[in-house]
Amino acid sequence: MSTFLKIDYHEGVTTITMNRPEVRNALSSQEDCNEFVEACRRIEQDVNVGAVIVTGAGDCFSAGGDLKMMKERSGIGPSTTPIKTRSNYRHTIQRIPLALYNLEVPTIAAVNGAAIGAGLDIACMCDIRLSSDRAKFAESFVKVGLVPGDGGAWLLQNVVGVSKACEMSFTGDLLTASEALEARLVSRVMTPERLLPDAQALAARIAANPRSAVRMTKRLIREAQHTRLDTLLELSAAFQALVHETNDHHEAVDAFIEKRVPVFNHD
């Protein structure tokens, strides 16, 4: 049984920790990928979750795929034939971006150390990226003669733009935390000691808001990336019609008028 993820919940915030520091939190097996997908499924269905933090145990965020297992043709990499390898990717690591990127709950990557290859792509699947000043970033697939097999060619350019994504993907070069900040790959850089507390504080501020409004706002932002303005306006009107009838909206208006702090029930 895989034990790749450690999952904690506290006051509306779920923290997902990739918890295999002895292999630098590398993804090794189908079970590892299944854990990610199942965690996202449970979060999506839990109205108590207002924000998610994704981080790594030890001094590494994630080294991506396990090269030793690739060499052995086991795990999530190559199989016995090209057709089986294609199926392997589609049914293992490629399920993670479909689950994590499309999660309606806001996500924060707390990048505590190296985010390499698929590790970087996991960070890019999150909405917000915070970085330790010791973190390193690389879209390093070409360094081992591979292409981004987990959607990184789509994810990275949506974060840093086409030109920077091409530079990172074609060279495989490492970026320091300060270079990642300059490239807008991360929002903030801080000391290792401040990373998780700051991520938790940000997640708490997000989770304090009405859950339905936050989730629908994230959905609008996602749809806006590939939808015409008139289409997005129609969807926005439909979502607004829904949240206008929530108890949390009514409570927020009453609290504003009465000059008090609102108490949300997240319904």
BAGU-233263 format. One record per residue (C-alpha): residue number from 1; residue in one letter; x, y negated, z. Coordinates in pm, 1 decimal, decimal comma, padded with zeros to 6 digits. Each point is the difference from the previous one (the first is absolute). Layout:
BEGIN
(atom NUM 'A' (X Y Z))
...
***
This chain:
BEGIN
(atom 1 'M' (00000,0 00000,0 00000,0))
(atom 2 'S' (00132,9 -00344,2 -00093,9))
(atom 3 'T' (00062,4 -00253,5 00273,3))
(atom 4 'F' (00109,8 -00286,4 -00221,4))
(atom 5 'L' (-00227,2 -00270,2 00140,3))
(atom 6 'K' (-00051,1 -00126,0 00351,6))
(atom 7 'I' (-00328,2 -00190,0 00026,7))
(atom 8 'D' (-00093,6 -00231,8 00286,8))
(atom 9 'Y' (-00307,7 -00215,0 00054,6))
(atom 10 'H' (-00027,2 -00303,2 00228,4))
(atom 11 'E' (-00273,9 -00263,6 00009,6))
(atom 12 'G' (-00097,0 00010,3 -00365,9))
(atom 13 'V' (00349,3 00061,2 -00140,2))
(atom 14 'T' (00122,5 00335,6 -00132,4))
(atom 15 'T' (00376,9 00047,8 -00025,9))
(atom 16 'I' (00127,6 00263,1 -00242,4))
(atom 17 'T' (00362,7 00094,7 00067,9))
(atom 18 'M' (00195,0 00217,1 -00241,5))
(atom 19 'N' (00157,2 00214,5 00267,1))
(atom 20 'R' (00283,9 00207,7 -00137,6))
(atom 21 'P' (00307,3 -00212,2 00076,1))
(atom 22 'E' (00241,6 00293,8 -00037,5))
(atom 23 'V' (-00061,4 -00014,1 -00379,0))
(atom 24 'R' (-00049,8 -00377,8 -00008,7))
(atom 25 'N' (-00377,1 00044,5 -00021,2))
(atom 26 'A' (00022,0 00153,8 -00347,6))
(atom 27 'L' (-00314,3 00153,3 -00149,6))
(atom 28 'S' (00066,7 00370,6 -00030,2))
(atom 29 'S' (-00315,8 00200,1 -00060,0))
(atom 30 'Q' (-00357,2 00006,7 -00117,6))
(atom 31 'E' (-00102,2 00006,6 00365,3))
(atom 32 'D' (00175,9 -00334,6 00056,5))
(atom 33 'C' (-00203,1 -00153,3 -00282,3))
(atom 34 'N' (-00319,3 00163,9 00126,0))
(atom 35 'E' (00055,8 -00163,0 00340,8))
(atom 36 'F' (00018,7 -00344,2 -00158,4))
(atom 37 'V' (-00315,4 00057,1 -00201,9))
(atom 38 'E' (-00191,1 00142,0 00295,7))
(atom 39 'A' (00110,1 -00287,6 00225,4))
(atom 40 'C' (-00129,5 -00250,5 -00256,0))
(atom 41 'R' (-00328,1 00190,6 -00035,3))
(atom 42 'R' (-00061,0 -00010,9 00374,4))
(atom 43 'I' (00091,8 -00368,1 00025,1))
(atom 44 'E' (-00230,1 -00089,9 -00288,9))
(atom 45 'Q' (-00293,5 00164,9 00176,1))
(atom 46 'D' (00074,0 -00141,8 00346,8))
(atom 47 'V' (-00168,5 -00338,5 00049,8))
(atom 48 'N' (00206,2 -00048,7 00317,5))
(atom 49 'V' (00321,6 -00041,0 -00199,8))
(atom 50 'G' (00063,3 -00361,7 -00094,8))
(atom 51 'A' (00362,3 00020,4 -00117,3))
(atom 52 'V' (00273,8 00255,2 -00069,5))
(atom 53 'I' (00376,5 -00014,5 00055,8))
(atom 54 'V' (00229,1 00234,0 -00195,9))
(atom 55 'T' (00355,6 00041,4 00129,2))
(atom 56 'G' (00280,7 00253,4 00042,2))
(atom 57 'A' (00157,7 00168,6 00299,4))
(atom 58 'G' (00365,1 -00061,6 00079,6))
(atom 59 'D' (00209,5 -00238,6 -00206,3))
(atom 60 'C' (-00156,2 00074,2 -00340,5))
(atom 61 'F' (-00338,8 -00082,8 -00151,5))
(atom 62 'S' (00016,3 00278,3 -00259,5))
(atom 63 'A' (00268,7 00134,7 -00231,1))
(atom 64 'G' (-00270,4 00109,4 -00245,6))
(atom 65 'G' (00014,9 00351,0 -00141,9))
(atom 66 'D' (00212,3 00279,1 00146,8))
(atom 67 'L' (00284,3 00054,1 -00250,7))
(atom 68 'K' (00105,7 00329,6 00157,5))
(atom 69 'M' (-00346,4 00142,9 -00055,5))
(atom 70 'M' (00001,2 -00137,6 -00355,3))
(atom 71 'K' (00322,8 00188,5 -00067,4))
(atom 72 'E' (-00159,8 00315,3 00139,3))
(atom 73 'R' (-00311,7 -00064,5 -00213,1))
(atom 74 'S' (-00223,9 00016,3 00303,2))
(atom 75 'G' (-00226,0 -00258,6 00160,4))
(atom 76 'I' (-00143,2 -00293,3 -00194,3))
(atom 77 'G' (00261,5 -00020,9 -00275,8))
(atom 78 'P' (00080,9 00223,8 -00296,8))
(atom 79 'S' (-00154,2 00344,4 -00033,5))
(atom 80 'T' (00070,6 00296,8 -00226,0))
(atom 81 'T' (-00132,8 -00157,3 -00323,5))
(atom 82 'P' (-00070,0 -00357,0 -00119,8))
(atom 83 'I' (-00374,9 00068,6 00006,4))
(atom 84 'K' (00017,8 00118,0 00361,6))
(atom 85 'T' (00218,1 -00299,3 00090,5))
(atom 86 'R' (-00258,5 -00238,1 -00147,0))
(atom 87 'S' (-00272,5 00171,1 00200,4))
(atom 88 'N' (00219,4 -00010,7 00309,8))
(atom 89 'Y' (00038,1 -00378,7 -00019,2))
(atom 90 'R' (-00367,2 -00057,9 -00072,5))
(atom 91 'H' (-00115,0 00210,2 00294,2))
(atom 92 'T' (00258,2 -00112,8 00255,7))
(atom 93 'I' (00171,6 -00340,4 00010,4))
(atom 94 'Q' (-00224,7 -00168,7 -00257,2))
(atom 95 'R' (-00295,6 00045,4 00234,4))
(atom 96 'I' (00161,1 -00238,4 00252,3))
(atom 97 'P' (-00029,2 -00323,6 -00203,3))
(atom 98 'L' (-00358,4 00087,7 -00092,5))
(atom 99 'A' (-00077,4 00036,3 00371,4))
(atom 100 'L' (00218,8 -00266,8 00162,1))
(atom 101 'Y' (-00011,4 -00277,1 -00260,8))
(atom 102 'N' (-00377,9 00033,3 -00039,4))
(atom 103 'L' (-00068,7 00007,5 00373,5))
(atom 104 'E' (-00255,4 -00272,9 00084,5))
(atom 105 'V' (00157,0 -00063,0 00341,3))
(atom 106 'P' (00285,9 -00257,0 -00011,3))
(atom 107 'T' (00344,3 00162,9 00019,9))
(atom 108 'I' (00334,2 -00131,5 00125,6))
(atom 109 'A' (00333,2 00166,3 -00078,2))
(atom 110 'A' (00241,0 -00056,5 00289,2))
(atom 111 'V' (00324,0 00079,7 -00182,7))
(atom 112 'N' (00241,6 00086,0 00278,0))
(atom 113 'G' (00286,1 00130,2 -00216,8))
(atom 114 'A' (00080,0 00129,1 -00345,7))
(atom 115 'A' (-00297,9 00020,5 -00237,6))
(atom 116 'I' (00137,9 00192,1 -00295,2))
(atom 117 'G' (-00171,5 00138,8 -00310,8))
(atom 118 'A' (-00338,8 00133,0 00102,6))
(atom 119 'G' (00061,0 -00161,4 00339,7))
(atom 120 'L' (00002,4 -00342,4 -00164,5))
(atom 121 'D' (-00308,9 00093,5 -00198,7))
(atom 122 'I' (-00185,7 00095,4 00320,2))
(atom 123 'A' (00081,1 -00346,2 00136,0))
(atom 124 'C' (-00134,1 -00149,9 -00324,6))
(atom 125 'M' (-00325,0 00192,2 00045,4))
(atom 126 'C' (-00064,5 -00211,3 00310,3))
(atom 127 'D' (-00156,3 -00346,6 -00008,6))
(atom 128 'I' (00262,1 -00173,7 00214,9))
(atom 129 'R' (00367,1 00085,8 00050,6))
(atom 130 'L' (00200,8 -00110,1 00303,4))
(atom 131 'S' (00369,5 00082,2 00017,4))
(atom 132 'S' (00271,1 00054,1 00256,1))
(atom 133 'D' (00313,9 -00194,3 -00085,6))
(atom 134 'R' (00175,5 00337,6 -00019,1))
(atom 135 'A' (-00231,2 00136,4 -00270,7))
(atom 136 'K' (00115,5 00082,4 -00353,0))
(atom 137 'F' (-00218,6 00039,7 -00307,6))
(atom 138 'A' (00061,7 00183,7 -00327,3))
(atom 139 'E' (-00205,8 00129,8 -00291,3))
(atom 140 'S' (00274,7 00256,1 -00038,3))
(atom 141 'F' (-00144,9 00273,1 -00223,6))
(atom 142 'V' (00239,7 -00070,3 -00289,1))
(atom 143 'K' (00296,3 00059,1 00232,5))
(atom 144 'V' (-00095,9 00369,0 00006,3))
(atom 145 'G' (-00116,4 00014,0 -00362,6))
(atom 146 'L' (-00372,3 -00023,1 00075,3))
(atom 147 'V' (-00290,9 -00236,1 -00066,4))
(atom 148 'P' (-00242,7 -00130,0 00265,1))
(atom 149 'G' (-00230,9 00298,6 00023,2))
(atom 150 'D' (-00232,3 -00137,6 00265,3))
(atom 151 'G' (-00133,2 -00311,8 -00170,5))
(atom 152 'G' (00292,9 -00225,7 00083,7))
(atom 153 'A' (00014,8 -00141,4 -00353,3))
(atom 154 'W' (-00348,1 -00143,0 00059,6))
(atom 155 'L' (00029,5 -00080,1 00370,0))
(atom 156 'L' (00331,1 -00188,7 00004,3))
(atom 157 'Q' (-00077,2 -00241,0 -00284,4))
(atom 158 'N' (-00329,3 -00088,6 00166,8))
(atom 159 'V' (00200,5 -00109,3 00306,1))
(atom 160 'V' (00310,9 -00170,1 -00142,1))
(atom 161 'G' (-00095,3 -00063,3 -00363,5))
(atom 162 'V' (00115,5 00167,4 -00319,9))
(atom 163 'S' (00348,3 -00152,1 -00026,3))
(atom 164 'K' (00112,7 00085,1 00354,1))
(atom 165 'A' (-00163,1 00342,4 -00017,0))
(atom 166 'C' (00190,8 00072,6 -00320,4))
(atom 167 'E' (00327,4 -00113,3 00156,2))
(atom 168 'M' (-00052,8 00218,6 00305,5))
(atom 169 'S' (-00125,2 00301,0 -00197,9))
(atom 170 'F' (00265,7 -00008,8 -00274,0))
(atom 171 'T' (00294,3 -00043,5 00240,1))
(atom 172 'G' (-00118,6 00181,4 00311,8))
(atom 173 'D' (00193,9 -00261,2 00198,0))
(atom 174 'L' (-00051,8 -00052,2 00372,1))
(atom 175 'L' (-00161,5 -00319,8 00125,8))
(atom 176 'T' (00074,4 -00132,3 00346,2))
(atom 177 'A' (-00286,1 -00123,7 00216,6))
(atom 178 'S' (00080,0 -00361,9 -00086,0))
(atom 179 'E' (00006,7 00083,5 -00372,1))
(atom 180 'A' (-00332,9 00180,3 00036,2))
(atom 181 'L' (-00144,4 -00311,6 00163,8))
(atom 182 'E' (00130,2 -00217,2 -00283,5))
(atom 183 'A' (-00160,5 00238,1 -00252,4))
(atom 184 'R' (-00328,5 -00017,2 00194,6))
(atom 185 'L' (00016,7 00373,6 00052,8))
(atom 186 'V' (-00055,3 -00068,9 00371,8))
(atom 187 'S' (-00183,0 -00278,0 00182,0))
(atom 188 'R' (00230,3 -00038,6 00298,7))
(atom 189 'V' (00332,4 00125,2 00133,7))
(atom 190 'M' (00069,1 00039,9 00370,8))
(atom 191 'T' (00225,1 00180,4 00244,6))
(atom 192 'P' (-00060,1 00373,5 00046,6))
(atom 193 'E' (-00125,3 -00067,5 00350,9))
(atom 194 'R' (-00268,7 -00237,7 -00126,6))
(atom 195 'L' (-00116,7 00202,2 -00301,0))
(atom 196 'L' (-00258,8 00229,7 00156,0))
(atom 197 'P' (-00130,2 -00254,5 00255,0))
(atom 198 'D' (-00043,9 -00258,3 -00276,9))
(atom 199 'A' (-00169,6 00255,8 -00226,0))
(atom 200 'Q' (-00230,2 00098,1 00287,2))
(atom 201 'A' (-00083,4 -00364,7 00071,0))
(atom 202 'L' (-00083,2 -00061,2 -00366,4))
(atom 203 'A' (-00208,5 00318,0 -00016,3))
(atom 204 'A' (-00185,2 -00104,9 00315,6))
(atom 205 'R' (-00086,1 -00340,5 -00151,8))
(atom 206 'I' (-00138,1 00175,6 -00307,4))
(atom 207 'A' (-00188,8 00260,8 00204,2))
(atom 208 'A' (-00159,4 -00272,3 00214,1))
(atom 209 'N' (-00205,7 -00118,9 -00296,8))
(atom 210 'P' (-00327,4 00163,3 -00111,6))
(atom 211 'R' (00097,9 00332,1 -00156,8))
(atom 212 'S' (-00252,2 -00002,1 -00283,8))
(atom 213 'A' (00103,8 -00348,0 -00113,5))
(atom 214 'V' (00370,7 00089,1 00010,3))
(atom 215 'R' (-00047,1 00323,8 -00194,0))
(atom 216 'M' (-00211,1 -00168,4 -00265,4))
(atom 217 'T' (00252,3 -00284,6 -00026,9))
(atom 218 'K' (00276,3 00252,7 -00066,8))
(atom 219 'R' (-00216,9 00168,0 -00264,5))
(atom 220 'L' (-00053,4 -00336,4 -00172,1))
(atom 221 'I' (00375,1 -00069,1 00000,2))
(atom 222 'R' (00065,7 00342,1 -00152,5))
(atom 223 'E' (-00268,3 -00045,4 -00266,5))
(atom 224 'A' (00125,6 -00350,6 -00080,9))
(atom 225 'Q' (00327,7 00146,6 -00124,3))
(atom 226 'H' (-00165,0 00153,7 -00307,1))
(atom 227 'T' (-00347,1 -00158,2 -00029,7))
(atom 228 'R' (-00129,2 -00306,2 -00185,0))
(atom 229 'L' (-00103,6 -00296,5 00215,8))
(atom 230 'D' (-00368,7 00021,9 -00093,1))
(atom 231 'T' (-00006,4 00370,1 00090,2))
(atom 232 'L' (00173,5 -00067,0 00332,0))
(atom 233 'L' (-00246,9 -00277,5 00080,3))
(atom 234 'E' (-00287,5 00245,4 -00048,5))
(atom 235 'L' (00165,0 00248,6 00235,3))
(atom 236 'S' (00074,3 -00278,7 00250,6))
(atom 237 'A' (-00365,9 -00104,4 00000,0))
(atom 238 'A' (-00108,8 00358,9 00064,6))
(atom 239 'F' (00247,2 00041,6 00286,8))
(atom 240 'Q' (-00099,0 -00337,8 00143,8))
(atom 241 'A' (-00365,6 00103,9 -00003,6))
(atom 242 'L' (00095,0 00302,2 00208,6))
(atom 243 'V' (00213,9 -00174,8 00261,4))
(atom 244 'H' (-00251,3 -00283,0 00045,0))
(atom 245 'E' (-00229,8 00258,1 00159,7))
(atom 246 'T' (00255,5 00146,0 00243,3))
(atom 247 'N' (-00022,3 -00055,4 00375,0))
(atom 248 'D' (00362,0 -00114,3 00001,0))
(atom 249 'H' (-00074,6 -00285,2 -00243,0))
(atom 250 'H' (-00295,0 -00114,1 00211,6))
(atom 251 'E' (00213,8 00019,8 00313,9))
(atom 252 'A' (00280,5 -00201,7 -00162,3))
(atom 253 'V' (-00240,9 -00277,9 -00102,6))
(atom 254 'D' (-00164,1 -00009,4 00343,3))
(atom 255 'A' (00338,4 -00009,1 00174,0))
(atom 256 'F' (00118,6 -00286,0 -00222,5))
(atom 257 'I' (-00312,4 -00206,1 00070,6))
(atom 258 'E' (00012,5 00079,2 00372,5))
(atom 259 'K' (00376,6 -00071,5 00015,1))
(atom 260 'R' (00094,0 00338,4 00145,8))
(atom 261 'V' (00213,1 00299,7 -00099,5))
(atom 262 'P' (-00197,9 00251,0 -00208,8))
(atom 263 'V' (-00043,1 00359,6 00116,7))
(atom 264 'F' (-00011,2 00231,8 -00299,0))
(atom 265 'N' (-00152,6 00346,0 -00000,1))
(atom 266 'H' (00129,9 00072,5 -00351,0))
(atom 267 'D' (-00343,5 00074,6 -00145,8))
***
